[in-house]
Amino acid sequence: MKASRLLTAGALLTTLGGLLACSSVEAPGRAVVISPAVPFLDSQVARALGSVQEARGALPADDDRAIEALGEAEAALVRLQSYYLPLLEARQRASNAHQLAADGQVTRAQRELEDIEAILLALARAGGEQMGRQVQDPLDLLEEARVALARDSPDAPDRLEELAARLELMLLKGELVQN
């Protein structure tokens, strides 16, 4: 049962990544900035979560197997809503910041970093001590990128790329981070 949930989560993340990666090709010198917001996913997850909770409430109290299965589905949806979707947004914002910085739009790149920081701090607050430790590395990378951008350092693109890669890694190993 756990393997199928991991496969489902993996397939969902692959699909989400594919959706976010789809964009038109821009002319060289123009930043390709993709909206990191995924309101359609947020609303669908919230709707599915509500349906699971309603179904669990409608089950007879002695149907332990079905109640357990719905509990697992609910937990997976909560993880998607509270961890994967925000982290996916942060990852996309890091990519946007990299593109914006490369295009010389430093102020917009810095705004993306502010949004990433807010997402990571919210994850740390919601996830307790272990999540706080997990987001510390990306927060450190974010600060290095912020300083490099402010100084107009040639290292800024590398710092932004490292941040995006670290967020990608957190997405890929999400089950390990969460448990």
N, C-alpha and C positions, 0 to 999 in steps of 0.2 A: 504494500500500500504506500509506504514512504517513497519507494523508487518511482512509482507512478506520479506522485505529487512533485517530486524533484524534476521529472521529465516534463510535467505540465508547466512548472515554473520556468524551466529552461526554455521551453517552446514559447511561452508568453514573453519572456525577456528577449528572445531572438526576434519575435514578431515586433515588439515595441522598438527594438533597435533598428529594425528594418524600416519601420514607419518613420522614425525620426531621421534616418539616413536619407530618405527619399527627398530630393530637392532638385530644382532646376540648376543647370550649370550656369554660373555667373561668369562674366567677362573677367579676365585677369585684372588684379588690382582692386577688385570690389569684394568686400567681405561677404561671405555666404553665411548669413545669420538666420538660424532656424528658431522659430518660436519654441521655447522649452515647455510651454504650457500644454497640458494634455487633459483639458476639461472633460472631453468625451470619455476618457478612461476613468477619470475620477468619478464621474457620475455613474458610469456603468458598474464600477466596483462598489460604490455606495448602494446602488440598487440591488446588486447581487447579495451584498451583506445583509441588507434588510430582508430579502427573500429567504435567505438561509435562517435568519433569526426567527422569522415568521413560521417557517416550516418546522423548526425545532420546537417551537411553542405549541404547534398543532399535533405533535406526535404524542401517543400515549406514553405515560411515564415509565412503563415497563419495556419499552423498545430501546434497550440499551445500545444495541448495535447501530441503529439509525441515528440515535442521539449523539453517539460518539463520532460517527462519520460526519454529521453536520457540524459538530464542534471543530473537527479538523478542517473542514472547508471554511468555516468562519475564521479560524486562526490564520489560514493561508490568505484569506482576503484582507484581514487586518494587517498582516505583514506586507502585502502588496500595497495597501493604502498608506501605511505609516512608514515604510522603509524603502521599498523598491521604487515607487513612483517619485517620491521626493529626491531620492538619490539619482534616478534617471534624469530628472530635471537639472540637478546640480551638474551631472556629467555633460549634459548638452550645453549648459551655460559655460562650462569650462572650455568646450570646443568653440563656442561663440566668442569668448574672450580672446582665445588664441587668434581666431580669424580677424576680429576687430583690431587687435593690437598689430597684427601683420599689415592691416590696411591703414594704420596710423590713427585709429579712432580710440585713443587711450582712455578718454573719459568714459566712453561706453563700455570698454573692456573692464574698467574699474567698477562700474555699476554691476556688471555681471559677477565680479568677484564678491561684491557686497551681498548679492542675492545668494551666492553659493555659501558664504559664511553664515548667513541666517538659516539656511537649510541645514547645514552641518550642526550648528548650535542647537537647533530644534531637535534633531536626531539625538544628540547627546543628552539633552534634557529629558526626552521621552524614554530613552533606552537605558538610562542608569549608568552606573560606573563602567561596565564593560563597553558600552557603546561610546562613552566619553573617551575611553582609551583608543577605540577604533578610529574615531574621527580626529584624534590629535595629529596624526601624521598628515592627513589632507589639510588640516588647518595650518600646520606649519608650512606646507608647500604653498598654500594660498598666500600666506604672509610673505614668503620669499618672492612670489610672483608679484604681489602688490608693491613691494619695495623695488623690484626690478623695473616695473612699469613706471613708477614714480620717478626713478632715476634715468629713465629712457635707456636702460641697459640693453646691450645686445643679447643678454641672457634671458630677457623676458619671455621670448617665445618658448625657449626650452623649459622654463619654470612652469609656464601655462600648460605645455604638453605633458610635463610630469604630473601636474595636478589632475589633468583629464585622465591620464593613465591610472593614477591611484584610485580615482573615483570609479573607473571601469573595473578595476580589480575588486573593489568593494561590492560592486553589483554582481560580479561573477562568483564571489565567495559568500554571498549574502547569508545563506543558511548557516555557515560557520560563524559568521559575525553575530547573528541573531541568537544563537543557542549557547 
